[in-house]
Amino acid sequence: MTKSSKAERKDQEKQRGPGVLKVMQSILAGAFGVQSDKRREEDFSSHSPWPYIIAGILFTASFVVGLIVIVNLVLASQ
């Protein structure tokens, strides 16, 4: 692959935006604190922050609900 075709491919990916899998990987890596600098720079160079914001809110809400359910199950068994 030549340098120009690689550059064209990156430009096309930026225009399309991040995929669902890439957003989920970034959210999970960020939540656990293991996000690489390269991946973080790719995320911030994305054309829109909304996929990351929405995924972050959904992840946080599901995490909190999961903790509430686990605590309630543990307390109910006592």
All heavy atoms as a GROMACS GRO file, in nm:
protein
  602
    1MET      N    1   0.084  -0.117   0.000
    1MET     CA    2   0.000   0.000   0.000
    1MET      C    3   0.089   0.124   0.000
    1MET      O    4   0.184   0.133   0.076
    1MET     CB    5  -0.088  -0.002   0.125
    1MET     CG    6  -0.219   0.065   0.107
    1MET     SD    7  -0.319   0.055   0.257
    1MET     CE    8  -0.437  -0.064   0.204
    2THR      N    9   0.057   0.220  -0.082
    2THR     CA   10   0.138   0.341  -0.089
    2THR      C   11   0.095   0.441   0.017
    2THR      O   12  -0.012   0.429   0.078
    2THR     CB   13   0.124   0.406  -0.228
    2THR    OG1   14  -0.012   0.447  -0.246
    2THR    CG2   15   0.164   0.311  -0.338
    3LYS      N   16   0.178   0.541   0.037
    3LYS     CA   17   0.149   0.642   0.138
    3LYS      C   18   0.023   0.720   0.103
    3LYS      O   19  -0.056   0.754   0.191
    3LYS     CB   20   0.267   0.737   0.154
    3LYS     CG   21   0.385   0.676   0.222
    3LYS     CD   22   0.494   0.777   0.242
    3LYS     CE   23   0.615   0.714   0.311
    3LYS     NZ   24   0.721   0.810   0.334
    4SER      N   25   0.003   0.747  -0.024
    4SER     CA   26  -0.115   0.826  -0.064
    4SER      C   27  -0.243   0.747  -0.041
    4SER      O   28  -0.344   0.804   0.000
    4SER     CB   29  -0.104   0.870  -0.209
    4SER     OG   30  -0.099   0.757  -0.295
    5SER      N   31  -0.240   0.617  -0.065
    5SER     CA   32  -0.362   0.538  -0.043
    5SER      C   33  -0.390   0.524   0.106
    5SER      O   34  -0.507   0.520   0.147
    5SER     CB   35  -0.351   0.401  -0.109
    5SER     OG   36  -0.248   0.325  -0.050
    6LYS      N   37  -0.286   0.518   0.189
    6LYS     CA   38  -0.307   0.514   0.334
    6LYS      C   39  -0.368   0.645   0.382
    6LYS      O   40  -0.457   0.645   0.466
    6LYS     CB   41  -0.176   0.488   0.407
    6LYS     CG   42  -0.126   0.347   0.396
    6LYS     CD   43   0.002   0.329   0.475
    6LYS     CE   44   0.056   0.188   0.461
    6LYS     NZ   45   0.181   0.170   0.536
    7ALA      N   46  -0.320   0.756   0.330
    7ALA     CA   47  -0.372   0.887   0.369
    7ALA      C   48  -0.518   0.901   0.325
    7ALA      O   49  -0.602   0.953   0.400
    7ALA     CB   50  -0.288   0.998   0.309
    8GLU      N   51  -0.550   0.854   0.205
    8GLU     CA   52  -0.688   0.860   0.156
    8GLU      C   53  -0.780   0.775   0.243
    8GLU      O   54  -0.892   0.813   0.273
    8GLU     CB   55  -0.696   0.812   0.012
    8GLU     CG   56  -0.634   0.908  -0.087
    8GLU     CD   57  -0.628   0.850  -0.227
    8GLU    OE1   58  -0.684   0.740  -0.250
    8GLU    OE2   59  -0.568   0.914  -0.315
    9ARG      N   60  -0.731   0.660   0.285
    9ARG     CA   61  -0.810   0.570   0.369
    9ARG      C   62  -0.838   0.634   0.505
    9ARG      O   63  -0.950   0.627   0.556
    9ARG     CB   64  -0.737   0.438   0.386
    9ARG     CG   65  -0.815   0.335   0.459
    9ARG     CD   66  -0.743   0.203   0.456
    9ARG     NE   67  -0.784   0.125   0.571
    9ARG     CZ   68  -0.726   0.016   0.610
    9ARG    NH1   69  -0.624  -0.032   0.544
    9ARG    NH2   70  -0.769  -0.049   0.715
   10LYS      N   71  -0.738   0.700   0.564
   10LYS     CA   72  -0.758   0.767   0.692
   10LYS      C   73  -0.858   0.881   0.678
   10LYS      O   74  -0.940   0.903   0.766
   10LYS     CB   75  -0.625   0.819   0.747
   10LYS     CG   76  -0.540   0.712   0.807
   10LYS     CD   77  -0.420   0.771   0.875
   10LYS     CE   78  -0.339   0.661   0.943
   10LYS     NZ   79  -0.230   0.714   1.022
   11ASP      N   80  -0.851   0.955   0.566
   11ASP     CA   81  -0.946   1.064   0.544
   11ASP      C   82  -1.088   1.010   0.532
   11ASP      O   83  -1.182   1.070   0.584
   11ASP     CB   84  -0.910   1.142   0.417
   11ASP     CG   85  -0.785   1.227   0.435
   11ASP    OD1   86  -0.748   1.255   0.552
   11ASP    OD2   87  -0.724   1.265   0.332
   12GLN      N   88  -1.105   0.897   0.465
   12GLN     CA   89  -1.238   0.837   0.452
   12GLN      C   90  -1.290   0.791   0.588
   12GLN      O   91  -1.408   0.807   0.618
   12GLN     CB   92  -1.234   0.718   0.356
   12GLN     CG   93  -1.217   0.759   0.212
   12GLN     CD   94  -1.201   0.639   0.120
   12GLN    OE1   95  -1.188   0.526   0.166
   12GLN    NE2   96  -1.203   0.663  -0.010
   13GLU      N   97  -1.203   0.735   0.672
   13GLU     CA   98  -1.245   0.691   0.804
   13GLU      C   99  -1.287   0.809   0.890
   13GLU      O  100  -1.383   0.801   0.966
   13GLU     CB  101  -1.133   0.613   0.873
   13GLU     CG  102  -1.110   0.476   0.815
   13GLU     CD  103  -0.993   0.404   0.880
   13GLU    OE1  104  -0.933   0.460   0.974
   13GLU    OE2  105  -0.960   0.293   0.836
   14LYS      N  106  -1.216   0.922   0.879
   14LYS     CA  107  -1.252   1.040   0.956
   14LYS      C  108  -1.387   1.095   0.911
   14LYS      O  109  -1.465   1.143   0.992
   14LYS     CB  110  -1.144   1.148   0.942
   14LYS     CG  111  -1.021   1.120   1.023
   14LYS     CD  112  -0.922   1.233   1.012
   14LYS     CE  113  -0.797   1.202   1.092
   14LYS     NZ  114  -0.698   1.310   1.082
   15GLN      N  115  -1.416   1.088   0.782
   15GLN     CA  116  -1.543   1.138   0.731
   15GLN      C  117  -1.658   1.050   0.778
   15GLN      O  118  -1.766   1.101   0.809
   15GLN     CB  119  -1.540   1.144   0.579
   15GLN     CG  120  -1.451   1.254   0.526
   15GLN     CD  121  -1.440   1.251   0.375
   15GLN    OE1  122  -1.492   1.159   0.309
   15GLN    NE2  123  -1.372   1.348   0.318
   16ARG      N  124  -1.638   0.921   0.783
   16ARG     CA  125  -1.743   0.829   0.828
   16ARG      C  126  -1.765   0.837   0.977
   16ARG      O  127  -1.874   0.813   1.025
   16ARG     CB  128  -1.707   0.684   0.793
   16ARG     CG  129  -1.737   0.646   0.654
   16ARG     CD  130  -1.719   0.499   0.639
   16ARG     NE  131  -1.583   0.463   0.682
   16ARG     CZ  132  -1.526   0.349   0.661
   16ARG    NH1  133  -1.591   0.255   0.600
   16ARG    NH2  134  -1.405   0.324   0.702
   17GLY      N  135  -1.663   0.863   1.052
   17GLY     CA  136  -1.672   0.864   1.196
   17GLY      C  137  -1.632   0.730   1.254
   17GLY      O  138  -1.610   0.632   1.181
   18PRO      N  139  -1.622   0.724   1.385
   18PRO     CA  140  -1.578   0.600   1.449
   18PRO      C  141  -1.688   0.495   1.445
   18PRO      O  142  -1.807   0.526   1.450
   18PRO     CB  143  -1.549   0.645   1.592
   18PRO     CG  144  -1.638   0.762   1.612
   18PRO     CD  145  -1.647   0.830   1.480
   19GLY      N  146  -1.647   0.370   1.438
   19GLY     CA  147  -1.743   0.261   1.441
   19GLY      C  148  -1.786   0.231   1.585
   19GLY      O  149  -1.725   0.279   1.682
   20VAL      N  150  -1.889   0.153   1.598
   20VAL     CA  151  -1.942   0.118   1.730
   20VAL      C  152  -1.837   0.045   1.813
   20VAL      O  153  -1.818   0.076   1.931
   20VAL     CB  154  -2.070   0.032   1.716
   20VAL    CG1  155  -2.119  -0.015   1.850
   20VAL    CG2  156  -2.178   0.110   1.644
   21LEU      N  157  -1.767  -0.049   1.751
   21LEU     CA  158  -1.666  -0.125   1.824
   21LEU      C  159  -1.553  -0.035   1.872
   21LEU      O  160  -1.508  -0.048   1.986
   21LEU     CB  161  -1.611  -0.237   1.735
   21LEU     CG  162  -1.510  -0.330   1.800
   21LEU    CD1  163  -1.575  -0.403   1.918
   21LEU    CD2  164  -1.458  -0.430   1.699
   22LYS      N  165  -1.509   0.057   1.788
   22LYS     CA  166  -1.401   0.147   1.827
   22LYS      C  167  -1.444   0.237   1.943
   22LYS      O  168  -1.366   0.260   2.036
   22LYS     CB  169  -1.359   0.232   1.708
   22LYS     CG  170  -1.241   0.322   1.738
   22LYS     CD  171  -1.194   0.396   1.617
   22LYS     CE  172  -1.077   0.484   1.654
   22LYS     NZ  173  -1.026   0.560   1.541
   23VAL      N  174  -1.567   0.285   1.938
   23VAL     CA  175  -1.618   0.370   2.047
   23VAL      C  176  -1.625   0.290   2.176
   23VAL      O  177  -1.582   0.337   2.283
   23VAL     CB  178  -1.755   0.429   2.011
   23VAL    CG1  179  -1.817   0.499   2.130
   23VAL    CG2  180  -1.743   0.526   1.895
   24MET      N  181  -1.675   0.167   2.170
   24MET     CA  182  -1.686   0.084   2.290
   24MET      C  183  -1.548   0.052   2.347
   24MET      O  184  -1.530   0.056   2.469
   24MET     CB  185  -1.764  -0.044   2.259
   24MET     CG  186  -1.911  -0.019   2.233
   24MET     SD  187  -2.002  -0.167   2.198
   24MET     CE  188  -1.993  -0.251   2.352
   25GLN      N  189  -1.453   0.021   2.261
   25GLN     CA  190  -1.317  -0.007   2.309
   25GLN      C  191  -1.257   0.116   2.376
   25GLN      O  192  -1.192   0.104   2.481
   25GLN     CB  193  -1.228  -0.050   2.193
   25GLN     CG  194  -1.256  -0.189   2.142
   25GLN     CD  195  -1.174  -0.223   2.020
   25GLN    OE1  196  -1.123  -0.135   1.950
   25GLN    NE2  197  -1.160  -0.352   1.991
   26SER      N  198  -1.279   0.231   2.320
   26SER     CA  199  -1.225   0.354   2.378
   26SER      C  200  -1.290   0.385   2.513
   26SER      O  201  -1.222   0.426   2.607
   26SER     CB  202  -1.247   0.472   2.283
   26SER     OG  203  -1.168   0.456   2.169
   27ILE      N  204  -1.421   0.365   2.522
   27ILE     CA  205  -1.492   0.392   2.647
   27ILE      C  206  -1.444   0.296   2.757
   27ILE      O  207  -1.414   0.338   2.870
   27ILE     CB  208  -1.644   0.379   2.628
   27ILE    CG1  209  -1.695   0.486   2.532
   27ILE    CG2  210  -1.717   0.386   2.761
   27ILE    CD1  211  -1.676   0.628   2.578
   28LEU      N  212  -1.433   0.168   2.726
   28LEU     CA  213  -1.389   0.071   2.825
   28LEU      C  214  -1.244   0.093   2.865
   28LEU      O  215  -1.210   0.087   2.984
   28LEU     CB  216  -1.408  -0.072   2.773
   28LEU     CG  217  -1.553  -0.117   2.760
   28LEU    CD1  218  -1.559  -0.254   2.693
   28LEU    CD2  219  -1.620  -0.121   2.895
   29ALA      N  220  -1.158   0.123   2.768
   29ALA     CA  221  -1.017   0.148   2.800
   29ALA      C  222  -1.003   0.273   2.886
   29ALA      O  223  -0.925   0.277   2.981
   29ALA     CB  224  -0.936   0.161   2.672
   30GLY      N  225  -1.082   0.375   2.855
   30GLY     CA  226  -1.079   0.497   2.934
   30GLY      C  227  -1.132   0.475   3.074
   30GLY      O  228  -1.081   0.531   3.171
   31ALA      N  229  -1.235   0.393   3.087
   31ALA     CA  230  -1.293   0.365   3.219
   31ALA      C  231  -1.195   0.291   3.309
   31ALA      O  232  -1.190   0.316   3.430
   31ALA     CB  233  -1.422   0.284   3.204
   32PHE      N  234  -1.117   0.202   3.251
   32PHE     CA  235  -1.020   0.126   3.330
   32PHE      C  236  -0.885   0.196   3.338
   32PHE      O  237  -0.795   0.150   3.407
   32PHE     CB  238  -1.001  -0.014   3.273
   32PHE     CG  239  -1.121  -0.102   3.293
   32PHE    CD1  240  -1.197  -0.143   3.186
   32PHE    CD2  241  -1.159  -0.140   3.420
   32PHE    CE1  242  -1.308  -0.223   3.205
   32PHE    CE2  243  -1.270  -0.220   3.440
   32PHE     CZ  244  -1.345  -0.261   3.332
   33GLY      N  245  -0.869   0.307   3.264
   33GLY     CA  246  -0.745   0.385   3.271
   33GLY      C  247  -0.630   0.325   3.195
   33GLY      O  248  -0.514   0.347   3.231
   34VAL      N  249  -0.657   0.249   3.090
   34VAL     CA  250  -0.548   0.186   3.014
   34VAL      C  251  -0.546   0.234   2.868
   34VAL      O  252  -0.491   0.167   2.783
   34VAL     CB  253  -0.559   0.032   3.019
   34VAL    CG1  254  -0.537  -0.018   3.159
   34VAL    CG2  255  -0.693  -0.015   2.964
   35GLN      N  256  -0.604   0.349   2.841
   35GLN     CA  257  -0.609   0.402   2.706
   35GLN      C  258  -0.470   0.448   2.663
   35GLN      O  259  -0.402   0.519   2.735
   35GLN     CB  260  -0.706   0.521   2.702
   35GLN     CG  261  -0.722   0.583   2.568
   35GLN     CD  262  -0.846   0.537   2.498
   35GLN    OE1  263  -0.917   0.452   2.547
   35GLN    NE2  264  -0.871   0.590   2.383
   36SER      N  265  -0.428   0.409   2.544
   36SER     CA  266  -0.297   0.452   2.494
   36SER      C  267  -0.306   0.594   2.440
   36SER      O  268  -0.413   0.642   2.403
   36SER     CB  269  -0.249   0.357   2.383
   36SER     OG  270  -0.331   0.372   2.268
   37ASP      N  271  -0.191   0.660   2.436
   37ASP     CA  272  -0.188   0.798   2.384
   37ASP      C  273  -0.229   0.803   2.237
   37ASP      O  274  -0.300   0.894   2.195
   37ASP     CB  275  -0.049   0.858   2.400
   37ASP     CG  276  -0.019   0.900   2.543
   37ASP    OD1  277  -0.116   0.923   2.619
   37ASP    OD2  278   0.099   0.909   2.579
   38LYS      N  279  -0.187   0.703   2.161
   38LYS     CA  280  -0.222   0.699   2.019
   38LYS      C  281  -0.372   0.690   2.001
   38LYS      O  282  -0.431   0.762   1.921
   38LYS     CB  283  -0.153   0.581   1.953
   38LYS     CG  284  -0.184   0.567   1.807
   38LYS     CD  285  -0.122   0.444   1.747
   38LYS     CE  286  -0.168   0.425   1.604
   38LYS     NZ  287  -0.130   0.295   1.551
   39ARG      N  288  -0.436   0.601   2.076
   39ARG     CA  289  -0.581   0.584   2.065
   39ARG      C  290  -0.656   0.708   2.114
   39ARG      O  291  -0.756   0.749   2.055
   39ARG     CB  292  -0.624   0.461   2.145
   39ARG     CG  293  -0.767   0.420   2.125
   39ARG     CD  294  -0.789   0.394   1.976
   39ARG     NE  295  -0.904   0.317   1.947
   39ARG     CZ  296  -0.914   0.186   1.952
   39ARG    NH1  297  -0.814   0.113   1.991
   39ARG    NH2  298  -1.024   0.126   1.918
   40ARG      N  299  -0.606   0.770   2.220
   40ARG     CA  300  -0.669   0.892   2.271
   40ARG      C  301  -0.663   1.003   2.167
   40ARG      O  302  -0.761   1.074   2.144
   40ARG     CB  303  -0.600   0.936   2.400
   40ARG     CG  304  -0.665   1.057   2.464
   40ARG     CD  305  -0.587   1.104   2.585
   40ARG     NE  306  -0.444   1.119   2.562
   40ARG     CZ  307  -0.389   1.224   2.500
   40ARG    NH1  308  -0.464   1.322   2.457
   40ARG    NH2  309  -0.258   1.229   2.484
   41GLU      N  310  -0.548   1.017   2.100
   41GLU     CA  311  -0.535   1.118   1.996
   41GLU      C  312  -0.629   1.090   1.879
   41GLU      O  313  -0.687   1.182   1.822
   41GLU     CB  314  -0.391   1.125   1.948
   41GLU     CG  315  -0.297   1.187   2.048
   41GLU     CD  316  -0.152   1.182   2.005
   41GLU    OE1  317  -0.125   1.147   1.888
   41GLU    OE2  318  -0.065   1.213   2.088
   42GLU      N  319  -0.646   0.962   1.844
   42GLU     CA  320  -0.740   0.927   1.738
   42GLU      C  321  -0.883   0.964   1.778
   42GLU      O  322  -0.960   1.014   1.697
   42GLU     CB  323  -0.733   0.777   1.709
   42GLU     CG  324  -0.609   0.733   1.638
   42GLU     CD  325  -0.604   0.582   1.620
   42GLU    OE1  326  -0.704   0.513   1.654
   42GLU    OE2  327  -0.500   0.532   1.575
   43ASP      N  328  -0.916   0.939   1.904
   43ASP     CA  329  -1.051   0.971   1.952
   43ASP      C  330  -1.078   1.121   1.948
   43ASP      O  331  -1.184   1.165   1.906
   43ASP     CB  332  -1.071   0.920   2.094
   43ASP     CG  333  -1.069   0.768   2.103
   43ASP    OD1  334  -1.083   0.702   1.998
   43ASP    OD2  335  -1.052   0.717   2.215
   44PHE      N  336  -0.979   1.200   1.990
   44PHE     CA  337  -0.999   1.345   1.993
   44PHE      C  338  -0.990   1.408   1.855
   44PHE      O  339  -1.037   1.520   1.836
   44PHE     CB  340  -0.898   1.411   2.088
   44PHE     CG  341  -0.938   1.399   2.231
   44PHE    CD1  342  -0.871   1.312   2.316
   44PHE    CD2  343  -1.043   1.473   2.283
   44PHE    CE1  344  -0.908   1.300   2.449
   44PHE    CE2  345  -1.081   1.463   2.415
   44PHE     CZ  346  -1.013   1.375   2.499
   45SER      N  347  -0.934   1.338   1.758
   45SER     CA  348  -0.930   1.391   1.622
   45SER      C  349  -1.056   1.356   1.544
   45SER      O  350  -1.072   1.397   1.430
   45SER     CB  351  -0.807   1.339   1.548
   45SER     OG  352  -0.818   1.201   1.523
   46SER      N  353  -1.146   1.282   1.605
   46SER     CA  354  -1.272   1.245   1.542
   46SER      C  355  -1.353   1.371   1.514
   46SER      O  356  -1.343   1.471   1.585
   46SER     CB  357  -1.350   1.151   1.634
   46SER     OG  358  -1.476   1.123   1.580
   47HIS      N  359  -1.436   1.366   1.415
   47HIS     CA  360  -1.511   1.485   1.375
   47HIS      C  361  -1.623   1.522   1.472
   47HIS      O  362  -1.667   1.635   1.475
   47HIS     CB  363  -1.567   1.467   1.234
   47HIS     CG  364  -1.674   1.363   1.224
   47HIS    ND1  365  -1.647   1.229   1.226
   47HIS    CD2  366  -1.807   1.375   1.214
   47HIS    CE1  367  -1.761   1.162   1.216
   47HIS    NE2  368  -1.858   1.248   1.208
   48SER      N  369  -1.670   1.428   1.551
   48SER     CA  370  -1.780   1.457   1.642
   48SER      C  371  -1.759   1.385   1.775
   48SER      O  372  -1.730   1.264   1.777
   48SER     CB  373  -1.911   1.411   1.581
   48SER     OG  374  -2.017   1.427   1.673
   49PRO      N  375  -1.776   1.454   1.886
   49PRO     CA  376  -1.760   1.390   2.016
   49PRO      C  377  -1.885   1.315   2.062
   49PRO      O  378  -1.881   1.242   2.160
   49PRO     CB  379  -1.730   1.507   2.109
   49PRO     CG  380  -1.803   1.621   2.048
   49PRO     CD  381  -1.791   1.599   1.900
   50TRP      N  382  -1.997   1.333   1.992
   50TRP     CA  383  -2.124   1.277   2.039
   50TRP      C  384  -2.128   1.126   2.055
   50TRP      O  385  -2.185   1.076   2.153
   50TRP     CB  386  -2.239   1.326   1.952
   50TRP     CG  387  -2.268   1.470   1.979
   50TRP    CD1  388  -2.244   1.575   1.896
   50TRP    CD2  389  -2.320   1.525   2.100
   50TRP    NE1  390  -2.279   1.692   1.958
   50TRP    CE2  391  -2.326   1.664   2.083
   50TRP    CE3  392  -2.362   1.470   2.220
   50TRP    CZ2  393  -2.372   1.749   2.183
   50TRP    CZ3  394  -2.408   1.556   2.319
   50TRP    CH2  395  -2.413   1.692   2.301
   51PRO      N  396  -2.067   1.047   1.966
   51PRO     CA  397  -2.070   0.902   1.991
   51PRO      C  398  -2.002   0.863   2.123
   51PRO      O  399  -2.049   0.776   2.195
   51PRO     CB  400  -1.993   0.843   1.872
   51PRO     CG  401  -2.004   0.945   1.765
   51PRO     CD  402  -2.010   1.077   1.835
   52TYR      N  403  -1.892   0.934   2.156
   52TYR     CA  404  -1.820   0.905   2.279
   52TYR      C  405  -1.898   0.952   2.401
   52TYR      O  406  -1.899   0.887   2.505
   52TYR     CB  407  -1.681   0.968   2.275
   52TYR     CG  408  -1.596   0.914   2.163
   52TYR    CD1  409  -1.582   0.982   2.043
   52TYR    CD2  410  -1.531   0.792   2.176
   52TYR    CE1  411  -1.505   0.931   1.940
   52TYR    CE2  412  -1.453   0.740   2.074
   52TYR     CZ  413  -1.442   0.811   1.957
   52TYR     OH  414  -1.366   0.759   1.855
   53ILE      N  415  -1.962   1.066   2.390
   53ILE     CA  416  -2.040   1.120   2.501
   53ILE      C  417  -2.158   1.028   2.532
   53ILE      O  418  -2.182   0.992   2.648
   53ILE     CB  419  -2.087   1.264   2.469
   53ILE    CG1  420  -1.968   1.358   2.465
   53ILE    CG2  421  -2.190   1.311   2.571
   53ILE    CD1  422  -1.999   1.496   2.410
   54ILE      N  423  -2.232   0.990   2.428
   54ILE     CA  424  -2.348   0.903   2.448
   54ILE      C  425  -2.306   0.767   2.503
   54ILE      O  426  -2.367   0.715   2.597
   54ILE     CB  427  -2.426   0.888   2.315
   54ILE    CG1  428  -2.488   1.024   2.277
   54ILE    CG2  429  -2.533   0.781   2.325
   54ILE    CD1  430  -2.545   1.030   2.138
   55ALA      N  431  -2.200   0.708   2.446
   55ALA     CA  432  -2.153   0.579   2.494
   55ALA      C  433  -2.103   0.589   2.638
   55ALA      O  434  -2.126   0.498   2.718
   55ALA     CB  435  -2.043   0.525   2.403
   56GLY      N  436  -2.037   0.698   2.672
   56GLY     CA  437  -1.989   0.717   2.809
   56GLY      C  438  -2.103   0.728   2.909
   56GLY      O  439  -2.098   0.670   3.017
   57ILE      N  440  -2.207   0.801   2.872
   57ILE     CA  441  -2.324   0.813   2.960
   57ILE      C  442  -2.393   0.678   2.976
   57ILE      O  443  -2.430   0.640   3.088
   57ILE     CB  444  -2.421   0.920   2.905
   57ILE    CG1  445  -2.358   1.059   2.919
   57ILE    CG2  446  -2.556   0.914   2.975
   57ILE    CD1  447  -2.433   1.170   2.848
   58LEU      N  448  -2.410   0.605   2.866
   58LEU     CA  449  -2.474   0.473   2.875
   58LEU      C  450  -2.391   0.376   2.958
   58LEU      O  451  -2.446   0.299   3.038
   58LEU     CB  452  -2.497   0.416   2.734
   58LEU     CG  453  -2.604   0.487   2.651
   58LEU    CD1  454  -2.606   0.430   2.510
   58LEU    CD2  455  -2.740   0.474   2.716
   59PHE      N  456  -2.259   0.378   2.940
   59PHE     CA  457  -2.172   0.290   3.018
   59PHE      C  458  -2.180   0.324   3.166
   59PHE      O  459  -2.193   0.234   3.250
   59PHE     CB  460  -2.026   0.301   2.971
   59PHE     CG  461  -1.931   0.225   3.058
   59PHE    CD1  462  -1.920   0.088   3.047
   59PHE    CD2  463  -1.854   0.291   3.153
   59PHE    CE1  464  -1.833   0.017   3.129
   59PHE    CE2  465  -1.767   0.222   3.234
   59PHE     CZ  466  -1.756   0.085   3.223
   60THR      N  467  -2.174   0.452   3.198
   60THR     CA  468  -2.180   0.495   3.338
   60THR      C  469  -2.313   0.456   3.402
   60THR      O  470  -2.316   0.405   3.514
   60THR     CB  471  -2.157   0.646   3.350
   60THR    OG1  472  -2.031   0.678   3.289
   60THR    CG2  473  -2.158   0.692   3.494
   61ALA      N  474  -2.422   0.479   3.330
   61ALA     CA  475  -2.554   0.445   3.383
   61ALA      C  476  -2.567   0.294   3.405
   61ALA      O  477  -2.617   0.251   3.509
   61ALA     CB  478  -2.663   0.494   3.288
   62SER      N  479  -2.521   0.215   3.308
   62SER     CA  480  -2.531   0.070   3.325
   62SER      C  481  -2.440   0.020   3.437
   62SER      O  482  -2.475  -0.074   3.509
   62SER     CB  483  -2.501  -0.003   3.194
   62SER     OG  484  -2.369   0.023   3.154
   63PHE      N  485  -2.325   0.083   3.456
   63PHE     CA  486  -2.235   0.046   3.564
   63PHE      C  487  -2.299   0.073   3.700
   63PHE      O  488  -2.296  -0.011   3.790
   63PHE     CB  489  -2.102   0.122   3.549
   63PHE     CG  490  -2.000   0.086   3.652
   63PHE    CD1  491  -1.933  -0.034   3.647
   63PHE    CD2  492  -1.970   0.175   3.755
   63PHE    CE1  493  -1.838  -0.067   3.742
   63PHE    CE2  494  -1.876   0.144   3.851
   63PHE     CZ  495  -1.809   0.022   3.845
   64VAL      N  496  -2.359   0.191   3.714
   64VAL     CA  497  -2.425   0.227   3.840
   64VAL      C  498  -2.544   0.136   3.867
   64VAL      O  499  -2.561   0.086   3.980
   64VAL     CB  500  -2.467   0.376   3.839
   64VAL    CG1  501  -2.557   0.409   3.956
   64VAL    CG2  502  -2.344   0.465   3.838
   65VAL      N  503  -2.625   0.109   3.766
   65VAL     CA  504  -2.740   0.019   3.784
   65VAL      C  505  -2.692  -0.121   3.821
   65VAL      O  506  -2.750  -0.186   3.908
   65VAL     CB  507  -2.827   0.017   3.657
   65VAL    CG1  508  -2.930  -0.095   3.662
   65VAL    CG2  509  -2.897   0.151   3.638
   66GLY      N  510  -2.585  -0.166   3.758
   66GLY     CA  511  -2.528  -0.297   3.791
   66GLY      C  512  -2.482  -0.305   3.936
   66GLY      O  513  -2.506  -0.404   4.005
   67LEU      N  514  -2.417  -0.199   3.983
   67LEU     CA  515  -2.375  -0.196   4.124
   67LEU      C  516  -2.494  -0.197   4.219
   67LEU      O  517  -2.492  -0.266   4.322
   67LEU     CB  518  -2.289  -0.073   4.151
   67LEU     CG  519  -2.147  -0.075   4.095
   67LEU    CD1  520  -2.078   0.058   4.123
   67LEU    CD2  521  -2.068  -0.190   4.154
   68ILE      N  522  -2.598  -0.123   4.185
   68ILE     CA  523  -2.718  -0.120   4.269
   68ILE      C  524  -2.782  -0.258   4.277
   68ILE      O  525  -2.821  -0.304   4.385
   68ILE     CB  526  -2.817  -0.014   4.218
   68ILE    CG1  527  -2.760   0.126   4.242
   68ILE    CG2  528  -2.953  -0.029   4.284
   68ILE    CD1  529  -2.838   0.238   4.174
   69VAL      N  530  -2.790  -0.325   4.164
   69VAL     CA  531  -2.849  -0.460   4.161
   69VAL      C  532  -2.766  -0.556   4.245
   69VAL      O  533  -2.820  -0.635   4.323
   69VAL     CB  534  -2.863  -0.510   4.015
   69VAL    CG1  535  -2.895  -0.658   4.010
   69VAL    CG2  536  -2.969  -0.429   3.942
   70ILE      N  537  -2.635  -0.552   4.231
   70ILE     CA  538  -2.548  -0.641   4.308
   70ILE      C  539  -2.561  -0.615   4.457
   70ILE      O  540  -2.574  -0.709   4.537
   70ILE     CB  541  -2.402  -0.627   4.262
   70ILE    CG1  542  -2.386  -0.684   4.122
   70ILE    CG2  543  -2.306  -0.695   4.359
   70ILE    CD1  544  -2.252  -0.656   4.058
   71VAL      N  545  -2.562  -0.489   4.496
   71VAL     CA  546  -2.576  -0.456   4.639
   71VAL      C  547  -2.711  -0.504   4.692
   71VAL      O  548  -2.719  -0.561   4.802
   71VAL     CB  549  -2.557  -0.305   4.662
   71VAL    CG1  550  -2.600  -0.264   4.803
   71VAL    CG2  551  -2.412  -0.266   4.636
   72ASN      N  552  -2.816  -0.483   4.617
   72ASN     CA  553  -2.948  -0.526   4.661
   72ASN      C  554  -2.956  -0.679   4.673
   72ASN      O  555  -3.019  -0.731   4.765
   72ASN     CB  556  -3.058  -0.475   4.568
   72ASN     CG  557  -3.087  -0.328   4.590
   72ASN    OD1  558  -3.068  -0.276   4.699
   72ASN    ND2  559  -3.134  -0.262   4.486
   73LEU      N  560  -2.893  -0.749   4.582
   73LEU     CA  561  -2.892  -0.896   4.590
   73LEU      C  562  -2.815  -0.944   4.713
   73LEU      O  563  -2.856  -1.038   4.780
   73LEU     CB  564  -2.832  -0.958   4.463
   73LEU     CG  565  -2.916  -0.948   4.337
   73LEU    CD1  566  -2.836  -0.996   4.216
   73LEU    CD2  567  -3.044  -1.029   4.352
   74VAL      N  568  -2.702  -0.880   4.740
   74VAL     CA  569  -2.623  -0.919   4.856
   74VAL      C  570  -2.698  -0.889   4.986
   74VAL      O  571  -2.702  -0.971   5.077
   74VAL     CB  572  -2.486  -0.848   4.854
   74VAL    CG1  573  -2.413  -0.866   4.986
   74VAL    CG2  574  -2.401  -0.902   4.740
   75LEU      N  575  -2.760  -0.773   4.994
   75LEU     CA  576  -2.833  -0.737   5.114
   75LEU      C  577  -2.959  -0.820   5.133
   75LEU      O  578  -2.998  -0.850   5.246
   75LEU     CB  579  -2.869  -0.587   5.112
   75LEU     CG  580  -2.752  -0.491   5.124
   75LEU    CD1  581  -2.802  -0.347   5.115
   75LEU    CD2  582  -2.676  -0.513   5.254
   76ALA      N  583  -3.022  -0.861   5.026
   76ALA     CA  584  -3.142  -0.943   5.034
   76ALA      C  585  -3.110  -1.084   5.080
   76ALA      O  586  -3.193  -1.153   5.141
   76ALA     CB  587  -3.213  -0.949   4.899
   77SER      N  588  -2.990  -1.132   5.056
   77SER     CA  589  -2.954  -1.268   5.095
   77SER      C  590  -2.913  -1.279   5.241
   77SER      O  591  -2.893  -1.388   5.291
   77SER     CB  592  -2.839  -1.320   5.005
   77SER     OG  593  -2.721  -1.248   5.033
   78GLN      N  594  -2.903  -1.167   5.309
   78GLN     CA  595  -2.862  -1.172   5.451
   78GLN      C  596  -2.978  -1.184   5.542
   78GLN      O  597  -3.079  -1.141   5.544
   78GLN     CB  598  -2.781  -1.047   5.487
   78GLN     CG  599  -2.647  -1.049   5.420
   78GLN     CD  600  -2.564  -0.926   5.458
   78GLN    OE1  601  -2.610  -0.835   5.524
   78GLN    NE2  602  -2.439  -0.927   5.417
   0.00000   0.00000   0.00000
